[in-house]
Amino acid sequence: MPYLFEALLFIGFVGAFFAWRELHPGMEPARRFLILAAVFVMFSLLGAAWYGFGRRGETYIPAHMENGVLVPAQSGR
């Protein structure tokens, strides 16, 4: 679910930018648009940080071979 939220934030920012460029070619962006863009970027960075730091103490063990048997990847402590 966090991936969907982050993807929607990114698509919202990019979509708003392209919509503005299509509707107002050659003009500088309005101040409120720049503030909205900064808010989108801030939420994206906060979401990435939350995802990255939210799993403290967990260790990822990749898939590996033990005695000729493939052991699936594990996420544990």
Secondary structure by P-SEA (a helix, b strand, c coil): caaaaaaaaaaaaaaaaaaaaaacccccccaaaaaaaaaaaaaaaaaaaaaaaccccbbbbcccccccccccccccc
